[in-house]
Amino acid sequence: MTKDELRAELERQEQRYKDVYGGEVTTYAAQPEPERKPWRKRASLIDQAFTQEIQKIEKELKPEEP
């Protein structure tokens, strides 16, 4: 279905709704996508070091468990 066919179908449905139900049709424009991505905190050097230490500790503990 092309855009023109879709527009024509929507116009037919709008006209039918107005004729049959006597209602009003309100059309809204599509919301634009935000220009920028949401803000994310980058890991600082301290955060990265902490993560590395946690991974080291987990590796050391895994062989001892079984």
Biopython code that builds the backbone (N, CA, C, O; Angstrom):
import numpy as np
from Bio.PDB.StructureBuilder import StructureBuilder

atoms = [
    (1, "MET", "N", (0.852, -1.175, 0.000)),
    (1, "MET", "CA", (0.000, 0.000, 0.000)),
    (1, "MET", "C", (0.898, 1.239, 0.000)),
    (1, "MET", "O", (1.791, 1.374, 0.837)),
    (2, "THR", "N", (0.650, 2.125, -0.938)),
    (2, "THR", "CA", (1.457, 3.341, -1.022)),
    (2, "THR", "C", (0.886, 4.401, -0.081)),
    (2, "THR", "O", (-0.204, 4.255, 0.472)),
    (3, "LYS", "N", (1.655, 5.455, 0.077)),
    (3, "LYS", "CA", (1.204, 6.546, 0.953)),
    (3, "LYS", "C", (-0.086, 7.174, 0.439)),
    (3, "LYS", "O", (-0.979, 7.514, 1.214)),
    (4, "ASP", "N", (-0.168, 7.322, -0.870)),
    (4, "ASP", "CA", (-1.376, 7.928, -1.447)),
    (4, "ASP", "C", (-2.602, 7.045, -1.217)),
    (4, "ASP", "O", (-3.683, 7.544, -0.902)),
    (5, "GLU", "N", (-2.430, 5.741, -1.375)),
    (5, "GLU", "CA", (-3.541, 4.825, -1.128)),
    (5, "GLU", "C", (-3.958, 4.861, 0.340)),
    (5, "GLU", "O", (-5.145, 4.838, 0.664)),
    (6, "LEU", "N", (-2.962, 4.919, 1.219)),
    (6, "LEU", "CA", (-3.245, 4.980, 2.648)),
    (6, "LEU", "C", (-3.991, 6.261, 2.999)),
    (6, "LEU", "O", (-4.959, 6.236, 3.759)),
    (7, "ARG", "N", (-3.535, 7.382, 2.443)),
    (7, "ARG", "CA", (-4.216, 8.657, 2.698)),
    (7, "ARG", "C", (-5.671, 8.601, 2.221)),
    (7, "ARG", "O", (-6.585, 9.052, 2.911)),
    (8, "ALA", "N", (-5.864, 8.033, 1.013)),
    (8, "ALA", "CA", (-7.216, 7.937, 0.470)),
    (8, "ALA", "C", (-8.090, 7.058, 1.363)),
    (8, "ALA", "O", (-9.246, 7.395, 1.619)),
    (9, "GLU", "N", (-7.551, 5.937, 1.840)),
    (9, "GLU", "CA", (-8.311, 5.041, 2.714)),
    (9, "GLU", "C", (-8.678, 5.746, 4.016)),
    (9, "GLU", "O", (-9.810, 5.639, 4.486)),
    (10, "LEU", "N", (-7.733, 6.457, 4.589)),
    (10, "LEU", "CA", (-8.013, 7.173, 5.833)),
    (10, "LEU", "C", (-9.062, 8.261, 5.634)),
    (10, "LEU", "O", (-9.906, 8.482, 6.502)),
    (11, "GLU", "N", (-9.007, 8.937, 4.496)),
    (11, "GLU", "CA", (-10.024, 9.949, 4.213)),
    (11, "GLU", "C", (-11.403, 9.314, 4.064)),
    (11, "GLU", "O", (-12.397, 9.873, 4.528)),
    (12, "ARG", "N", (-11.469, 8.142, 3.415)),
    (12, "ARG", "CA", (-12.750, 7.433, 3.286)),
    (12, "ARG", "C", (-13.284, 7.034, 4.662)),
    (12, "ARG", "O", (-14.471, 7.194, 4.946)),
    (13, "GLN", "N", (-12.403, 6.515, 5.509)),
    (13, "GLN", "CA", (-12.835, 6.116, 6.848)),
    (13, "GLN", "C", (-13.283, 7.325, 7.664)),
    (13, "GLN", "O", (-14.250, 7.248, 8.421)),
    (14, "GLU", "N", (-12.576, 8.432, 7.506)),
    (14, "GLU", "CA", (-12.960, 9.653, 8.216)),
    (14, "GLU", "C", (-14.344, 10.113, 7.772)),
    (14, "GLU", "O", (-15.190, 10.441, 8.604)),
    (15, "GLN", "N", (-14.572, 10.139, 6.465)),
    (15, "GLN", "CA", (-15.861, 10.587, 5.929)),
    (15, "GLN", "C", (-16.975, 9.650, 6.376)),
    (15, "GLN", "O", (-18.061, 10.114, 6.726)),
    (16, "ARG", "N", (-16.727, 8.330, 6.371)),
    (16, "ARG", "CA", (-17.730, 7.357, 6.803)),
    (16, "ARG", "C", (-18.070, 7.573, 8.268)),
    (16, "ARG", "O", (-19.238, 7.530, 8.653)),
    (17, "TYR", "N", (-17.049, 7.805, 9.085)),
    (17, "TYR", "CA", (-17.279, 8.031, 10.513)),
    (17, "TYR", "C", (-18.148, 9.269, 10.722)),
    (17, "TYR", "O", (-19.065, 9.261, 11.543)),
    (18, "LYS", "N", (-17.851, 10.329, 9.975)),
    (18, "LYS", "CA", (-18.630, 11.564, 10.115)),
    (18, "LYS", "C", (-20.078, 11.341, 9.671)),
    (18, "LYS", "O", (-21.010, 11.823, 10.314)),
    (19, "ASP", "N", (-20.260, 10.608, 8.569)),
    (19, "ASP", "CA", (-21.604, 10.368, 8.038)),
    (19, "ASP", "C", (-22.410, 9.443, 8.940)),
    (19, "ASP", "O", (-23.568, 9.730, 9.243)),
    (20, "VAL", "N", (-21.813, 8.342, 9.369)),
    (20, "VAL", "CA", (-22.536, 7.318, 10.116)),
    (20, "VAL", "C", (-22.756, 7.730, 11.560)),
    (20, "VAL", "O", (-23.871, 7.646, 12.074)),
    (21, "TYR", "N", (-21.694, 8.173, 12.212)),
    (21, "TYR", "CA", (-21.780, 8.450, 13.644)),
    (21, "TYR", "C", (-21.959, 9.931, 13.970)),
    (21, "TYR", "O", (-22.286, 10.285, 15.103)),
    (22, "GLY", "N", (-21.750, 10.778, 12.998)),
    (22, "GLY", "CA", (-21.912, 12.209, 13.225)),
    (22, "GLY", "C", (-20.841, 12.787, 14.144)),
    (22, "GLY", "O", (-21.040, 13.838, 14.755)),
    (23, "GLY", "N", (-19.728, 12.110, 14.237)),
    (23, "GLY", "CA", (-18.661, 12.562, 15.122)),
    (23, "GLY", "C", (-17.649, 13.432, 14.409)),
    (23, "GLY", "O", (-17.674, 13.591, 13.188)),
    (24, "GLU", "N", (-16.756, 13.989, 15.212)),
    (24, "GLU", "CA", (-15.678, 14.790, 14.662)),
    (24, "GLU", "C", (-14.384, 13.991, 14.739)),
    (24, "GLU", "O", (-14.185, 13.182, 15.645)),
    (25, "VAL", "N", (-13.534, 14.229, 13.793)),
    (25, "VAL", "CA", (-12.251, 13.537, 13.761)),
    (25, "VAL", "C", (-11.160, 14.558, 14.011)),
    (25, "VAL", "O", (-11.076, 15.576, 13.324)),
    (26, "THR", "N", (-10.329, 14.281, 14.995)),
    (26, "THR", "CA", (-9.203, 15.150, 15.296)),
    (26, "THR", "C", (-7.928, 14.445, 14.866)),
    (26, "THR", "O", (-7.664, 13.319, 15.288)),
    (27, "THR", "N", (-7.153, 15.090, 14.047)),
    (27, "THR", "CA", (-5.896, 14.502, 13.599)),
    (27, "THR", "C", (-4.747, 15.200, 14.298)),
    (27, "THR", "O", (-4.784, 16.407, 14.541)),
    (28, "TYR", "N", (-3.743, 14.431, 14.613)),
    (28, "TYR", "CA", (-2.566, 14.948, 15.310)),
    (28, "TYR", "C", (-1.330, 14.681, 14.471)),
    (28, "TYR", "O", (-1.244, 13.670, 13.774)),
    (29, "ALA", "N", (-0.390, 15.581, 14.542)),
    (29, "ALA", "CA", (0.878, 15.381, 13.845)),
    (29, "ALA", "C", (1.717, 14.376, 14.624)),
    (29, "ALA", "O", (1.614, 14.286, 15.847)),
    (30, "ALA", "N", (2.538, 13.631, 13.918)),
    (30, "ALA", "CA", (3.412, 12.667, 14.580)),
    (30, "ALA", "C", (4.429, 13.420, 15.442)),
    (30, "ALA", "O", (4.906, 14.494, 15.077)),
    (31, "GLN", "N", (4.741, 12.831, 16.582)),
    (31, "GLN", "CA", (5.716, 13.452, 17.473)),
    (31, "GLN", "C", (7.111, 13.248, 16.903)),
    (31, "GLN", "O", (7.468, 12.124, 16.549)),
    (32, "PRO", "N", (7.901, 14.296, 16.807)),
    (32, "PRO", "CA", (9.263, 14.129, 16.280)),
    (32, "PRO", "C", (10.142, 13.384, 17.289)),
    (32, "PRO", "O", (9.948, 13.482, 18.501)),
    (33, "GLU", "N", (11.094, 12.652, 16.763)),
    (33, "GLU", "CA", (12.014, 11.952, 17.648)),
    (33, "GLU", "C", (12.949, 12.971, 18.283)),
    (33, "GLU", "O", (13.270, 13.984, 17.661)),
    (34, "PRO", "N", (13.388, 12.721, 19.502)),
    (34, "PRO", "CA", (14.301, 13.667, 20.129)),
    (34, "PRO", "C", (15.603, 13.753, 19.337)),
    (34, "PRO", "O", (16.078, 12.765, 18.778)),
    (35, "GLU", "N", (16.156, 14.939, 19.303)),
    (35, "GLU", "CA", (17.366, 15.147, 18.500)),
    (35, "GLU", "C", (18.575, 14.471, 19.137)),
    (35, "GLU", "O", (19.456, 13.980, 18.432)),
    (36, "ARG", "N", (18.619, 14.447, 20.459)),
    (36, "ARG", "CA", (19.759, 13.864, 21.141)),
    (36, "ARG", "C", (19.320, 12.639, 21.918)),
    (36, "ARG", "O", (18.159, 12.510, 22.306)),
    (37, "LYS", "N", (20.259, 11.753, 22.134)),
    (37, "LYS", "CA", (19.993, 10.575, 22.948)),
    (37, "LYS", "C", (19.948, 10.990, 24.411)),
    (37, "LYS", "O", (20.558, 11.990, 24.790)),
    (38, "PRO", "N", (19.229, 10.231, 25.240)),
    (38, "PRO", "CA", (19.199, 10.567, 26.664)),
    (38, "PRO", "C", (20.606, 10.523, 27.267)),
    (38, "PRO", "O", (21.472, 9.772, 26.816)),
    (39, "TRP", "N", (20.804, 11.330, 28.276)),
    (39, "TRP", "CA", (22.107, 11.430, 28.906)),
    (39, "TRP", "C", (22.444, 10.151, 29.634)),
    (39, "TRP", "O", (21.601, 9.571, 30.318)),
    (40, "ARG", "N", (23.698, 9.709, 29.480)),
    (40, "ARG", "CA", (24.195, 8.542, 30.203)),
    (40, "ARG", "C", (25.486, 8.912, 30.892)),
    (40, "ARG", "O", (26.325, 9.626, 30.344)),
    (41, "LYS", "N", (25.627, 8.418, 32.095)),
    (41, "LYS", "CA", (26.848, 8.685, 32.847)),
    (41, "LYS", "C", (27.942, 7.738, 32.372)),
    (41, "LYS", "O", (27.736, 6.526, 32.314)),
    (42, "ARG", "N", (29.091, 8.281, 32.036)),
    (42, "ARG", "CA", (30.225, 7.455, 31.662)),
    (42, "ARG", "C", (30.964, 7.046, 32.923)),
    (42, "ARG", "O", (31.047, 7.806, 33.888)),
    (43, "ALA", "N", (31.496, 5.843, 32.899)),
    (43, "ALA", "CA", (32.219, 5.354, 34.064)),
    (43, "ALA", "C", (33.528, 6.122, 34.222)),
    (43, "ALA", "O", (34.288, 6.282, 33.267)),
    (44, "SER", "N", (33.776, 6.591, 35.434)),
    (44, "SER", "CA", (35.025, 7.294, 35.696)),
    (44, "SER", "C", (36.132, 6.271, 35.886)),
    (44, "SER", "O", (35.873, 5.068, 35.899)),
    (45, "LEU", "N", (37.364, 6.742, 36.033)),
    (45, "LEU", "CA", (38.488, 5.838, 36.251)),
    (45, "LEU", "C", (38.311, 5.051, 37.539)),
    (45, "LEU", "O", (38.674, 3.876, 37.607)),
    (46, "ILE", "N", (37.765, 5.679, 38.542)),
    (46, "ILE", "CA", (37.539, 4.995, 39.817)),
    (46, "ILE", "C", (36.502, 3.886, 39.638)),
    (46, "ILE", "O", (36.668, 2.786, 40.167)),
    (47, "ASP", "N", (35.434, 4.174, 38.893)),
    (47, "ASP", "CA", (34.414, 3.156, 38.627)),
    (47, "ASP", "C", (34.998, 1.981, 37.849)),
    (47, "ASP", "O", (34.695, 0.825, 38.145)),
    (48, "GLN", "N", (35.836, 2.275, 36.854)),
    (48, "GLN", "CA", (36.451, 1.210, 36.066)),
    (48, "GLN", "C", (37.388, 0.366, 36.924)),
    (48, "GLN", "O", (37.388, -0.861, 36.823)),
    (49, "ALA", "N", (38.183, 1.015, 37.764)),
    (49, "ALA", "CA", (39.093, 0.285, 38.639)),
    (49, "ALA", "C", (38.303, -0.601, 39.604)),
    (49, "ALA", "O", (38.686, -1.744, 39.853)),
    (50, "PHE", "N", (37.219, -0.084, 40.140)),
    (50, "PHE", "CA", (36.380, -0.856, 41.051)),
    (50, "PHE", "C", (35.821, -2.097, 40.356)),
    (50, "PHE", "O", (35.821, -3.185, 40.933)),
    (51, "THR", "N", (35.347, -1.938, 39.123)),
    (51, "THR", "CA", (34.806, -3.055, 38.356)),
    (51, "THR", "C", (35.880, -4.105, 38.095)),
    (51, "THR", "O", (35.621, -5.304, 38.193)),
    (52, "GLN", "N", (37.076, -3.651, 37.766)),
    (52, "GLN", "CA", (38.171, -4.592, 37.524)),
    (52, "GLN", "C", (38.516, -5.363, 38.794)),
    (52, "GLN", "O", (38.752, -6.570, 38.739)),
    (53, "GLU", "N", (38.546, -4.689, 39.918)),
    (53, "GLU", "CA", (38.854, -5.362, 41.179)),
    (53, "GLU", "C", (37.781, -6.400, 41.520)),
    (53, "GLU", "O", (38.100, -7.492, 41.989)),
    (54, "ILE", "N", (36.532, -6.067, 41.290)),
    (54, "ILE", "CA", (35.443, -7.006, 41.544)),
    (54, "ILE", "C", (35.611, -8.244, 40.664)),
    (54, "ILE", "O", (35.431, -9.370, 41.129)),
    (55, "GLN", "N", (35.955, -8.034, 39.395)),
    (55, "GLN", "CA", (36.143, -9.164, 38.488)),
    (55, "GLN", "C", (37.314, -10.035, 38.927)),
    (55, "GLN", "O", (37.239, -11.261, 38.852)),
    (56, "LYS", "N", (38.391, -9.409, 39.384)),
    (56, "LYS", "CA", (39.546, -10.171, 39.867)),
    (56, "LYS", "C", (39.168, -11.034, 41.064)),
    (56, "LYS", "O", (39.537, -12.206, 41.137)),
    (57, "ILE", "N", (38.440, -10.451, 41.989)),
    (57, "ILE", "CA", (38.030, -11.168, 43.194)),
    (57, "ILE", "C", (37.122, -12.339, 42.823)),
    (57, "ILE", "O", (37.252, -13.427, 43.385)),
    (58, "GLU", "N", (36.196, -12.119, 41.872)),
    (58, "GLU", "CA", (35.294, -13.184, 41.442)),
    (58, "GLU", "C", (36.077, -14.320, 40.805)),
    (58, "GLU", "O", (35.756, -15.487, 41.033)),
    (59, "LYS", "N", (37.108, -14.004, 40.002)),
    (59, "LYS", "CA", (37.922, -15.042, 39.372)),
    (59, "LYS", "C", (38.684, -15.841, 40.419)),
    (59, "LYS", "O", (38.830, -17.057, 40.291)),
    (60, "GLU", "N", (39.164, -15.171, 41.443)),
    (60, "GLU", "CA", (39.904, -15.853, 42.496)),
    (60, "GLU", "C", (38.997, -16.775, 43.308)),
    (60, "GLU", "O", (39.428, -17.837, 43.757)),
    (61, "LEU", "N", (37.752, -16.373, 43.493)),
    (61, "LEU", "CA", (36.839, -17.169, 44.312)),
    (61, "LEU", "C", (36.257, -18.355, 43.558)),
    (61, "LEU", "O", (35.936, -19.368, 44.180)),
    (62, "LYS", "N", (36.110, -18.266, 42.249)),
    (62, "LYS", "CA", (35.486, -19.340, 41.480)),
    (62, "LYS", "C", (36.233, -20.672, 41.600)),
    (62, "LYS", "O", (35.571, -21.685, 41.829)),
    (63, "PRO", "N", (37.547, -20.748, 41.465)),
    (63, "PRO", "CA", (38.206, -22.062, 41.581)),
    (63, "PRO", "C", (38.074, -22.678, 42.964)),
    (63, "PRO", "O", (38.101, -23.903, 43.082)),
    (64, "GLU", "N", (37.934, -21.893, 43.996)),
    (64, "GLU", "CA", (37.840, -22.408, 45.354)),
    (64, "GLU", "C", (36.468, -23.024, 45.641)),
    (64, "GLU", "O", (36.376, -23.930, 46.470)),
    (65, "GLU", "N", (35.418, -22.569, 44.994)),
    (65, "GLU", "CA", (34.061, -23.034, 45.291)),
    (65, "GLU", "C", (33.840, -24.509, 44.968)),
    (65, "GLU", "O", (33.284, -25.206, 45.817)),
    (66, "PRO", "N", (34.234, -25.049, 43.794)),
    (66, "PRO", "CA", (33.910, -26.467, 43.486)),
    (66, "PRO", "C", (34.730, -27.420, 44.270)),
    (66, "PRO", "O", (34.577, -28.632, 44.125)),
]
sb = StructureBuilder()
sb.init_structure("model")
sb.init_model(0)
sb.init_chain("A")
sb.init_seg("    ")
for serial, (resi, resn, name, xyz) in enumerate(atoms, 1):
    if name == "N":
        sb.init_residue(resn, " ", resi, " ")
    sb.init_atom(name, np.array(xyz, "f"), 0.0, 1.0, " ", f" {name:<3s}", serial, name[0])
structure = sb.get_structure()
